[in-house]
């Protein structure tokens, strides 16, 4: 059996559970229970004390306990308080209380004192009404017969035993506790062999009572008649003869099976709730009223990278978020404007972990109270990183769908316009060419005008061709395509152009890049458009164009990156750059169809094209092209 005088270390959450359990037990107890502060003001009273004093519980709260004592009993109570030490008890039978109808009720008082965690002194009083028993005791002083009646009437088991381990007398309550029906049989037992589960406990009991003259609340395991174990508390004193020699012991025995059972239930509940909090998938952190962390579960360890051992009682809550945030949380918790006093739900903050990791979290918090007094605060933190990532991906997908639908609509419009322009444009070019042939003198100024018409008409024809490419109205022929080779071919051609003279090109091409199924000529046009656009963005000061190819992790597609060190693309226009005829170039320096045509070609290959850029920090275009040909057939 464990030492009853040792108390395990428990957390403030355990104390709260124990406090609630104490209140429940106190309310159903058949004895009066009071809690006084250091000024003897009543802070707690159970229903039983109110019952035998004739008051309502609320009437007793806040009153001074000594107001219910006459002058004589006030002095008795004051003397007991002066003699009592912290965490010790005093028992006094015969304390008289003044009831609501001004009569006195006689009680047996057990007075204890203790200090709270905030170093406040408290008095705990147990009062059992013994008016009847007290009257009997007074009579017993005059009559031995009356003494025997009291001996047998009390609810606790009473006994008289010899020093050598034999019972001399006992009452019916003790026989009932130990399941004996015959008093004669009970008195014949050997106490050491037949009563004590551990004989050494009897030796320790005798050692204490012989030394101190009494033993109080000695917890021990006895055996019932049927061999079943029963925990009991013994309070007894020595019996002396006329020569002041100890000849035996007399005392009370209380069955504490119910108390032990409730303690076990409390321990199990504490263990259950501790495991529940400890193994929650949500990060749970609790702090005392000074902000020191007193609970830190496994999810909190995972979120922050700290171990509970290094955090609890060593870290302040502001280790995980700024003091301004902590003050704002407590201000809202103490207000009625944010979902009720003591509660705050679902608000965003950033939680700081080890090595400066910043984690966006959703926080719900509450204050743990004992009455109106704050004991601790509890926070539940949900990691939002995955949720925010999914929301961003969903938003990007929605934007791509909107862009795809918009481009599809523009493509249809462009195709219609191109077809309508193609026929009259062809007529203009034919007739202009025929008219030029009618002039014998090709230096005639009118021939030059006709040449201008043919040149501009041809330019319009190229625009129409690009429109049809954008609208995917031309037939594509898919075949195995080596993207790395196409990049080399395009660069071989472009690097000789004046535009690329102050541009440095870097190739980071994957040697394991698989062939894809595609139409090489349109793809080559896309690659050329990407490189020319990058070079034009760096034309003023020069720069570096880095071209990278790689296989995506899922193995179903390849990625091509074009990264330049140019001026970048302002965020405001990034959503428009793939639209037909949109350009930031000066008039006459571009048609605005390069990127839109590239977009259409990539779409026709079931791929995607995206851009990442910031003003003044260059731009990166990313093209994703699937590898498997079956995807195109689908």
C-alpha positions as semicolon CSV with decimal commas, in nm:
position;residue;x (nm);y (nm);z (nm)
1;X;0,000;0,000;0,000
2;X;0,128;0,347;-0,086
3;X;0,211;0,599;0,185
4;X;-0,114;0,792;0,255
5;X;0,083;1,099;0,361
6;X;0,245;1,147;0,018
7;X;0,054;1,347;-0,241
8;X;0,127;1,309;-0,613
9;X;0,211;1,619;-0,811
10;X;-0,090;1,729;-1,010
11;X;-0,150;2,004;-1,263
12;X;-0,387;2,298;-1,226
13;X;-0,625;2,123;-1,464
14;X;-0,623;1,826;-1,221
15;X;-0,691;2,071;-0,935
16;X;-0,991;2,208;-1,122
17;X;-1,126;1,855;-1,171
18;X;-1,061;1,782;-0,803
19;X;-1,234;2,107;-0,704
20;X;-1,544;2,014;-0,900
21;X;-1,539;1,666;-0,748
22;X;-1,499;1,816;-0,398
23;X;-1,807;2,034;-0,453
24;X;-2,008;1,735;-0,570
25;X;-1,902;1,523;-0,272
26;X;-1,964;1,812;-0,031
27;X;-2,319;1,859;-0,158
28;X;-2,414;1,495;-0,102
29;X;-2,226;1,452;0,228
30;X;-2,427;1,387;0,546
31;X;-2,205;1,621;0,746
32;X;-2,182;2,000;0,737
33;X;-1,887;2,141;0,541
34;X;-1,761;2,501;0,547
35;X;-1,466;2,680;0,383
36;X;-1,349;3,004;0,555
37;X;-1,099;3,263;0,442
38;X;-0,831;3,407;0,670
39;X;-1,091;3,651;0,814
40;X;-1,334;3,366;0,900
41;X;-1,573;3,470;0,622
42;X;-1,773;3,178;0,483
43;X;-1,676;3,110;0,121
44;X;-1,846;2,773;0,081
45;X;-2,127;2,601;0,267
46;X;-2,295;2,276;0,173
47;X;-2,664;2,196;0,204
48;X;-2,627;1,986;0,521
49;X;-2,478;2,273;0,726
50;X;-2,757;2,500;0,601
51;X;-3,011;2,232;0,693
52;X;-2,920;2,183;1,058
53;X;-2,857;2,558;1,111
54;X;-3,186;2,653;0,950
55;X;-3,043;2,894;0,690
56;X;-3,032;2,907;0,310
57;X;-2,683;2,849;0,167
58;X;-2,675;3,194;0,003
59;X;-2,755;3,352;0,340
60;X;-2,447;3,193;0,497
61;X;-2,201;3,293;0,222
62;X;-1,994;3,600;0,312
63;X;-2,099;3,592;0,681
64;X;-1,839;3,565;0,956
65;X;-1,847;3,217;1,106
66;X;-1,799;3,354;1,459
67;X;-2,133;3,537;1,425
68;X;-2,297;3,198;1,478
69;X;-2,106;3,134;1,805
70;X;-2,172;3,269;2,148
71;X;-1,886;3,426;2,345
72;X;-1,779;3,099;2,506
73;X;-1,764;2,906;2,178
74;X;-1,593;3,200;2,002
75;X;-1,305;3,167;2,249
76;X;-1,292;2,790;2,191
77;X;-1,280;2,837;1,815
78;X;-1,016;3,113;1,841
79;X;-0,798;2,890;2,061
80;X;-0,820;2,604;1,810
81;X;-0,723;2,839;1,526
82;X;-0,420;2,964;1,717
83;X;-0,297;2,609;1,782
84;X;-0,348;2,475;1,432
85;X;-0,060;2,461;1,185
86;X;-0,074;2,462;0,805
87;X;-0,195;2,126;0,670
88;X;-0,283;1,999;1,023
89;X;-0,622;1,936;1,184
90;X;-0,794;1,984;1,519
91;X;-1,099;1,789;1,635
92;X;-1,328;1,938;1,896
93;X;-1,649;1,766;2,010
94;X;-1,906;1,998;2,164
95;X;-1,887;2,321;1,961
96;X;-2,228;2,489;1,985
97;X;-2,373;2,686;1,690
98;X;-2,654;2,940;1,706
99;X;-2,930;2,838;1,461
100;X;-3,175;3,054;1,269
101;X;-3,439;3,010;1,544
102;X;-3,184;3,123;1,809
103;X;-3,143;2,774;1,958
104;X;-2,809;2,599;1,991
105;X;-2,704;2,287;1,802
106;X;-2,410;2,085;1,934
107;X;-2,152;1,966;1,679
108;X;-1,833;1,773;1,656
109;X;-1,591;1,994;1,463
110;X;-1,287;1,893;1,262
111;X;-1,083;2,206;1,178
112;X;-0,807;2,205;0,916
113;X;-0,599;2,480;0,758
114;X;-0,415;2,496;0,427
115;X;-0,258;2,734;0,181
116;X;-0,382;2,770;-0,176
117;X;-0,150;2,793;-0,478
118;X;-0,174;3,174;-0,444
119;X;-0,058;3,142;-0,077
120;X;-0,400;3,235;0,064
121;X;-0,482;3,073;0,396
122;X;-0,809;2,877;0,410
123;X;-0,990;2,693;0,689
124;X;-1,185;2,375;0,616
125;X;-1,446;2,281;0,876
126;X;-1,637;1,952;0,902
127;X;-1,933;1,970;1,142
128;X;-2,134;1,668;1,248
129;X;-2,442;1,736;1,455
130;X;-2,403;1,544;1,783
131;X;-2,675;1,708;1,988
132;X;-2,817;1,369;2,079
133;X;-2,477;1,209;2,128
134;X;-2,360;1,507;2,332
135;X;-2,655;1,478;2,559
136;X;-2,574;1,108;2,599
137;X;-2,209;1,186;2,673
138;X;-2,315;1,426;2,948
139;X;-2,533;1,159;3,095
140;X;-2,247;0,906;3,066
141;X;-2,046;1,121;3,298
142;X;-2,305;1,031;3,560
143;X;-2,382;0,675;3,456
144;X;-2,177;0,386;3,316
145;X;-2,496;0,244;3,168
146;X;-2,547;0,551;2,958
147;X;-2,185;0,523;2,840
148;X;-2,251;0,175;2,705
149;X;-2,559;0,299;2,521
150;X;-2,357;0,573;2,350
151;X;-2,081;0,324;2,272
152;X;-2,324;0,114;2,077
153;X;-2,528;0,394;1,914
154;X;-2,260;0,586;1,728
155;X;-2,240;0,528;1,352
156;X;-1,865;0,468;1,352
157;X;-1,714;0,146;1,466
158;X;-1,593;0,183;1,824
159;X;-1,368;-0,054;2,010
160;X;-1,166;-0,120;2,322
161;X;-0,862;-0,344;2,276
162;X;-0,579;-0,478;2,489
163;X;-0,213;-0,422;2,421
164;X;-0,158;-0,788;2,341
165;X;-0,394;-0,784;2,041
166;X;-0,741;-0,881;2,170
167;X;-1,066;-0,684;2,150
168;X;-1,222;-0,622;2,489
169;X;-1,539;-0,459;2,358
170;X;-1,689;-0,321;2,036
171;X;-2,015;-0,174;1,913
172;X;-2,262;-0,304;1,655
173;X;-2,134;-0,062;1,390
174;X;-1,788;-0,222;1,397
175;X;-1,939;-0,571;1,369
176;X;-2,139;-0,454;1,068
177;X;-1,833;-0,297;0,902
178;X;-1,641;-0,627;0,930
179;X;-1,941;-0,856;0,850
180;X;-1,954;-1,024;1,190
181;X;-2,289;-1,128;1,335
182;X;-2,159;-1,261;1,665
183;X;-1,990;-1,026;1,905
184;X;-1,860;-1,322;2,104
185;X;-1,686;-1,463;1,795
186;X;-1,541;-1,119;1,713
187;X;-1,391;-1,070;2,059
188;X;-1,206;-1,402;2,031
189;X;-1,006;-1,301;1,724
190;X;-0,632;-1,240;1,723
191;X;-0,605;-0,881;1,597
192;X;-0,257;-0,921;1,448
193;X;-0,326;-1,250;1,265
194;X;-0,695;-1,221;1,177
195;X;-0,761;-0,848;1,132
196;X;-0,460;-0,675;0,978
197;X;-0,374;-0,755;0,615
198;X;-0,015;-0,656;0,691
199;X;0,086;-0,737;1,054
200;X;0,358;-0,471;1,042
201;X;0,083;-0,207;1,018
202;X;-0,033;-0,312;1,369
203;X;0,321;-0,273;1,496
204;X;0,345;0,075;1,348
205;X;0,005;0,165;1,501
206;X;0,122;0,056;1,848
207;X;0,449;0,242;1,807
208;X;0,267;0,572;1,733
209;X;-0,002;0,541;2,001
210;X;0,245;0,434;2,272
211;X;0,470;0,727;2,183
212;X;0,206;1,000;2,138
213;X;-0,077;0,871;2,353
214;X;-0,308;0,875;2,053
215;X;-0,324;0,805;1,682
216;X;-0,535;1,007;1,440
217;X;-0,664;0,911;1,095
218;X;-0,436;0,612;1,065
219;X;-0,514;0,450;0,729
220;X;-0,478;0,076;0,712
221;X;-0,620;-0,233;0,540
222;X;-0,824;-0,470;0,761
223;X;-0,984;-0,802;0,665
224;X;-1,353;-0,876;0,691
225;X;-1,481;-1,208;0,823
226;X;-1,505;-1,344;0,467
227;X;-1,142;-1,243;0,395
228;X;-1,235;-0,940;0,182
229;X;-1,006;-0,640;0,226
230;X;-1,150;-0,314;0,362
231;X;-0,966;0,020;0,400
232;X;-1,034;0,197;0,731
233;X;-0,928;0,508;0,925
234;X;-0,847;0,461;1,292
235;X;-0,851;0,738;1,551
236;X;-0,784;0,617;1,904
237;X;-0,613;0,691;2,232
238;X;-0,452;0,496;2,513
239;X;-0,631;0,368;2,825
240;X;-0,432;0,402;3,148
241;X;-0,480;0,248;3,490
242;X;-0,459;0,425;3,824
243;X;-0,080;0,402;3,805
244;X;-0,076;0,585;3,470
245;X;0,028;0,269;3,293
246;X;-0,106;0,199;2,940
247;X;-0,328;-0,108;2,955
248;X;-0,520;-0,080;2,624
249;X;-0,658;0,133;2,346
250;X;-0,996;0,286;2,275
251;X;-1,100;0,439;1,945
252;X;-1,318;0,489;1,638
253;X;-1,297;0,311;1,304
254;X;-1,439;0,455;0,979
255;X;-1,493;0,253;0,661
256;X;-1,331;0,460;0,383
257;X;-1,412;0,224;0,093
258;X;-1,633;0,487;-0,071
259;X;-1,365;0,752;-0,036
260;X;-1,102;0,523;-0,187
261;X;-1,339;0,436;-0,472
262;X;-1,406;0,804;-0,544
263;X;-1,033;0,880;-0,534
264;X;-0,975;0,602;-0,787
265;X;-1,255;0,735;-1,007
266;X;-1,104;1,082;-0,985
267;X;-0,763;0,944;-1,076
268;X;-0,912;0,753;-1,371
269;X;-1,098;1,062;-1,489
270;X;-0,785;1,271;-1,458
271;X;-0,592;1,009;-1,654
272;X;-0,866;0,992;-1,919
273;X;-0,886;1,369;-1,964
274;X;-0,508;1,396;-1,960
275;X;-0,481;1,133;-2,236
276;X;-0,763;1,299;-2,426
277;X;-0,587;1,634;-2,425
278;X;-0,241;1,486;-2,473
279;X;-0,337;1,283;-2,780
280;X;-0,565;1,538;-2,945
281;X;-0,482;1,608;-3,309
282;X;-0,523;1,977;-3,229
283;X;-0,245;2,177;-3,067
284;X;-0,350;2,247;-2,704
285;X;-0,160;2,483;-2,476
286;X;-0,260;2,598;-2,126
287;X;-0,108;2,879;-1,920
288;X;-0,153;2,995;-1,563
289;X;-0,269;3,344;-1,472
290;X;0,086;3,474;-1,509
291;X;0,113;3,338;-1,863
292;X;0,351;3,052;-1,778
293;X;0,285;2,738;-1,984
294;X;0,150;2,453;-1,769
295;X;0,025;2,214;-2,040
296;X;0,171;2,137;-2,383
297;X;0,040;1,833;-2,574
298;X;0,197;1,618;-2,845
299;X;0,031;1,811;-3,127
300;X;0,185;2,131;-2,984
301;X;0,525;1,960;-2,989
302;X;0,473;1,865;-3,355
303;X;0,355;2,213;-3,452
304;X;0,633;2,406;-3,278
305;X;0,927;2,165;-3,269
306;X;0,964;2,206;-2,890
307;X;0,942;1,922;-2,636
308;X;0,689;1,952;-2,355
309;X;0,967;1,905;-2,097
310;X;1,152;2,215;-2,215
311;X;0,834;2,423;-2,237
312;X;0,623;2,348;-1,927
313;X;0,701;2,588;-1,640
314;X;0,995;2,726;-1,841
315;X;0,830;2,916;-2,128
316;X;0,595;3,212;-2,118
317;X;0,304;3,206;-2,363
318;X;0,457;3,506;-2,545
319;X;0,725;3,264;-2,669
320;X;0,464;3,154;-2,924
321;X;0,299;3,483;-3,017
322;X;0,373;3,852;-2,943
323;X;0,276;4,005;-2,610
324;X;0,036;4,243;-2,789
325;X;-0,152;3,942;-2,928
326;X;-0,159;3,775;-2,584
327;X;-0,301;4,091;-2,424
328;X;-0,562;4,124;-2,701
329;X;-0,670;3,762;-2,653
330;X;-0,715;3,806;-2,276
331;X;-0,899;4,137;-2,328
332;X;-1,146;3,967;-2,562
333;X;-1,179;3,664;-2,334
334;X;-1,278;3,889;-2,043
335;X;-1,531;4,077;-2,257
336;X;-1,893;3,983;-2,331
337;X;-1,866;4,114;-2,687
338;X;-1,685;3,820;-2,850
339;X;-1,909;3,520;-2,792
340;X;-1,946;3,538;-2,414
341;X;-1,721;3,595;-2,117
342;X;-1,438;3,345;-2,094
343;X;-1,474;3,217;-2,452
344;X;-1,324;3,317;-2,785
345;X;-1,364;3,112;-3,102
346;X;-1,192;3,081;-3,440
347;X;-0,967;3,382;-3,484
348;X;-0,648;3,397;-3,690
349;X;-0,302;3,449;-3,543
350;X;0,052;3,343;-3,630
351;X;0,213;3,086;-3,400
352;X;0,593;3,086;-3,368
353;X;0,779;2,758;-3,343
354;X;1,140;2,657;-3,301
355;X;1,401;2,824;-3,525
356;X;1,159;3,109;-3,601
357;X;0,902;2,896;-3,787
358;X;0,585;3,104;-3,835
359;X;0,265;2,900;-3,863
360;X;-0,077;3,050;-3,945
361;X;-0,330;2,902;-3,701
362;X;-0,695;2,931;-3,607
363;X;-0,724;2,978;-3,231
364;X;-1,011;2,906;-2,993
365;X;-0,948;2,999;-2,630
366;X;-1,122;2,986;-2,294
367;X;-1,061;3,085;-1,932
368;X;-1,083;2,817;-1,663
369;X;-1,261;2,954;-1,355
370;X;-1,308;2,849;-0,995
371;X;-1,616;3,049;-0,912
372;X;-1,529;3,398;-1,031
373;X;-1,156;3,343;-0,989
374;X;-0,941;3,278;-1,296
375;X;-0,722;2,968;-1,262
376;X;-0,578;2,931;-1,612
377;X;-0,637;2,991;-1,981
378;X;-0,658;2,721;-2,246
379;X;-0,591;2,760;-2,617
380;X;-0,667;2,521;-2,904
381;X;-0,465;2,598;-3,217
382;X;-0,540;2,451;-3,561
383;X;-0,262;2,452;-3,822
384;X;-0,397;2,635;-4,128
385;X;-0,105;2,575;-4,364
386;X;-0,263;2,284;-4,551
387;X;-0,602;2,456;-4,563
388;X;-0,452;2,779;-4,697
389;X;-0,250;2,582;-4,951
390;X;-0,565;2,407;-5,072
391;X;-0,754;2,736;-5,086
392;X;-0,471;2,889;-5,291
393;X;-0,469;2,590;-5,526
394;X;-0,847;2,612;-5,560
395;X;-0,827;2,984;-5,630
396;X;-0,554;2,928;-5,890
397;X;-0,760;2,653;-6,052
398;X;-1,066;2,877;-6,063
399;X;-0,860;3,156;-6,218
400;X;-0,721;2,915;-6,479
401;X;-1,073;2,796;-6,560
402;X;-1,194;3,152;-6,597
403;X;-0,891;3,234;-6,813
404;X;-0,948;2,920;-7,025
405;X;-1,314;3,005;-7,079
406;X;-1,226;3,362;-7,166
407;X;-0,955;3,253;-7,408
408;X;-1,188;2,997;-7,564
409;X;-1,445;3,272;-7,624
410;X;-1,179;3,501;-7,768
411;X;-1,053;3,214;-7,984
412;X;-1,397;3,159;-8,131
413;X;-1,429;3,529;-8,197
414;X;-1,080;3,545;-8,348
415;X;-1,152;3,246;-8,574
416;X;-1,471;3,406;-8,700
417;X;-1,300;3,737;-8,764
418;X;-1,007;3,565;-8,939
419;X;-1,235;3,373;-9,175
420;X;-1,432;3,687;-9,260
421;X;-1,114;3,886;-9,332
422;X;-0,932;3,614;-9,526
423;X;-1,151;3,627;-9,841
424;X;-1,158;4,004;-9,902
425;X;-0,790;4,024;-9,802
426;X;-0,703;3,761;-10,061
427;X;-0,888;3,963;-10,324
428;X;-0,701;4,279;-10,233
429;X;-0,363;4,106;-10,265
430;X;-0,452;3,944;-10,602
431;X;-0,583;4,263;-10,758
432;X;-0,291;4,470;-10,628
433;X;-0,045;4,218;-10,779
434;X;-0,231;4,220;-11,113
435;X;-0,230;4,600;-11,123
436;X;0,148;4,605;-11,067
437;X;0,196;4,377;-11,366
438;X;0,001;4,624;-11,588
439;X;0,272;4,890;-11,542
440;X;0,560;4,864;-11,785
441;X;0,768;5,102;-11,576
442;X;0,819;4,941;-11,239
443;X;0,965;5,270;-11,112
444;X;0,632;5,441;-11,157
445;X;0,529;5,595;-10,820
446;X;0,196;5,417;-10,846
447;X;0,378;5,081;-10,851
448;X;0,543;5,175;-10,519
449;X;0,198;5,249;-10,374
450;X;0,076;4,910;-10,493
451;X;0,382;4,743;-10,336
452;X;0,294;4,916;-10,007
453;X;-0,060;4,776;-10,038
454;X;0,079;4,423;-10,096
455;X;0,322;4,454;-9,800
456;X;0,053;4,571;-9,558
457;X;-0,191;4,314;-9,694
458;X;0,067;4,041;-9,639
459;X;0,116;4,169;-9,283
460;X;-0,260;4,143;-9,229
461;X;-0,249;3,792;-9,373
462;X;0,016;3,694;-9,114
463;X;-0,204;3,838;-8,839
464;X;-0,496;3,631;-8,964
465;X;-0,272;3,325;-8,967
466;X;-0,174;3,393;-8,605
467;X;-0,540;3,435;-8,514
468;X;-0,617;3,096;-8,663
469;X;-0,322;2,947;-8,477
470;X;-0,454;3,099;-8,153
471;X;-0,801;2,966;-8,224
472;X;-0,651;2,621;-8,308
473;X;-0,827;2,616;-8,640
474;X;-0,525;2,464;-8,814
475;X;-0,474;2,090;-8,818
476;X;-0,195;1,953;-8,597
477;X;0,009;1,639;-8,661
478;X;0,143;1,478;-8,343
479;X;0,469;1,287;-8,337
480;X;0,747;1,217;-8,084
481;X;0,918;1,547;-7,999
482;X;1,253;1,606;-7,828
483;X;1,200;1,933;-7,638
484;X;1,569;1,971;-7,549
485;X;1,664;1,947;-7,920
486;X;1,398;2,204;-8,017
487;X;1,536;2,442;-7,753
488;X;1,889;2,397;-7,890
489;X;1,767;2,456;-8,248
490;X;1,580;2,775;-8,158
491;X;1,871;2,912;-7,955
492;X;2,114;2,833;-8,236
493;X;1,907;3,054;-8,462
494;X;1,826;3,334;-8,213
495;X;2,168;3,377;-8,053
496;X;2,296;3,510;-8,387
497;X;2,031;3,782;-8,388
498;X;2,116;4,138;-8,278
499;X;1,848;4,120;-8,006
500;X;2,052;3,854;-7,823
501;X;2,393;4,021;-7,844
502;X;2,385;4,146;-7,480
503;X;2,184;3,850;-7,348
504;X;2,355;3,561;-7,167
505;X;2,171;3,230;-7,208
506;X;2,200;2,943;-6,958
507;X;2,067;2,596;-7,036
508;X;1,973;2,362;-6,751
509;X;1,825;2,084;-6,962
510;X;1,748;1,750;-6,802
511;X;1,944;1,472;-6,977
512;X;1,668;1,226;-6,884
513;X;1,386;1,431;-7,035
514;X;1,150;1,191;-7,218
515;X;1,007;1,256;-7,565
516;X;0,655;1,396;-7,572
517;X;0,382;1,359;-7,833
518;X;0,327;1,690;-8,010
519;X;0,344;1,900;-8,325
520;X;0,707;2,021;-8,346
521;X;0,652;2,335;-8,557
522;X;0,391;2,502;-8,328
523;X;0,594;2,399;-8,023
524;X;0,904;2,554;-8,179
525;X;0,701;2,873;-8,233
526;X;0,607;2,875;-7,863
527;X;0,970;2,830;-7,758
528;X;1,079;3,111;-7,989
529;X;0,805;3,345;-7,859
530;X;0,913;3,278;-7,498
531;X;1,282;3,347;-7,574
532;X;1,217;3,658;-7,784
533;X;0,984;3,806;-7,518
534;X;1,248;3,743;-7,251
535;X;1,520;3,904;-7,462
536;X;1,302;4,208;-7,536
537;X;1,238;4,247;-7,160
538;X;1,617;4,272;-7,107
539;X;1,705;4,461;-7,425
540;X;1,793;4,792;-7,255
541;X;2,045;4,672;-6,995
542;X;2,105;4,315;-7,099
543;X;2,066;4,021;-6,864
544;X;2,048;3,644;-6,831
545;X;1,793;3,404;-6,976
546;X;1,786;3,068;-6,798
547;X;1,603;2,782;-6,969
548;X;1,530;2,475;-6,756
549;X;1,363;2,145;-6,839
550;X;1,265;1,870;-6,594
551;X;1,026;1,582;-6,543
552;X;0,750;1,659;-6,294
553;X;0,745;1,440;-5,979
554;X;0,438;1,241;-6,089
555;X;0,620;1,137;-6,411
556;X;0,321;1,220;-6,634
557;X;0,445;1,553;-6,771
558;X;0,748;1,773;-6,829
559;X;0,807;2,135;-6,727
560;X;0,989;2,407;-6,924
561;X;1,099;2,725;-6,743
562;X;1,204;3,054;-6,906
563;X;1,351;3,283;-6,639
564;X;1,475;3,632;-6,729
565;X;1,631;3,915;-6,527
566;X;1,433;4,189;-6,697
567;X;1,190;4,451;-6,572
568;X;0,923;4,201;-6,472
569;X;0,548;4,214;-6,529
570;X;0,331;4,428;-6,298
571;X;0,072;4,217;-6,109
572;X;-0,210;4,433;-6,244
573;X;-0,159;4,314;-6,602
574;X;-0,049;3,953;-6,546
575;X;-0,403;3,822;-6,599
576;X;-0,423;3,998;-6,939
577;X;-0,096;3,904;-7,107
578;X;-0,237;3,596;-7,280
579;X;-0,528;3,787;-7,434
580;X;-0,513;3,856;-7,814
581;X;-0,381;4,199;-7,915
582;X;-0,276;4,287;-7,557
583;X;0,073;4,437;-7,561
584;X;0,281;4,685;-7,366
585;X;0,508;4,753;-7,665
586;X;0,500;5,075;-7,864
587;X;0,267;5,100;-8,164
588;X;0,403;4,911;-8,466
589;X;0,647;4,703;-8,254
590;X;0,417;4,411;-8,188
591;X;0,076;4,265;-8,269
592;X;-0,005;4,140;-7,918
593;X;-0,057;3,788;-8,056
594;X;0,271;3,620;-7,953
595;X;0,168;3,506;-7,604
596;X;-0,196;3,445;-7,699
597;X;-0,082;3,225;-7,988
598;X;0,155;3,040;-7,757
599;X;-0,129;2,995;-7,509
600;X;-0,348;2,842;-7,781
601;X;-0,075;2,605;-7,898
602;X;-0,002;2,486;-7,544
603;X;-0,375;2,434;-7,484
604;X;-0,400;2,229;-7,804
605;X;-0,131;2,002;-7,652
606;X;-0,336;1,967;-7,330
607;X;-0,076;2,167;-7,141
608;X;-0,069;2,480;-6,928
609;X;0,131;2,802;-6,932
610;X;0,177;3,023;-6,624
611;X;0,380;3,326;-6,523
612;X;0,537;3,436;-6,194
613;X;0,672;3,788;-6,179
614;X;0,709;4,106;-5,978
615;X;0,791;4,454;-6,104
616;X;1,167;4,501;-6,135
617;X;1,247;4,139;-6,045
618;X;1,224;3,960;-6,378
619;X;0,971;3,700;-6,488
620;X;0,949;3,321;-6,506
621;X;0,722;3,148;-6,757
622;X;0,639;2,786;-6,683
623;X;0,502;2,551;-6,950
624;X;0,367;2,206;-6,857
625;X;0,327;1,950;-7,141
626;X;0,194;1,596;-7,088
627;X;0,401;1,302;-7,206
628;X;0,141;1,033;-7,287
629;X;-0,021;1,045;-7,631
630;X;-0,341;0,884;-7,499
631;X;-0,427;1,208;-7,325
632;X;-0,454;1,384;-7,661
633;X;-0,686;1,118;-7,797
634;X;-0,911;1,160;-7,494
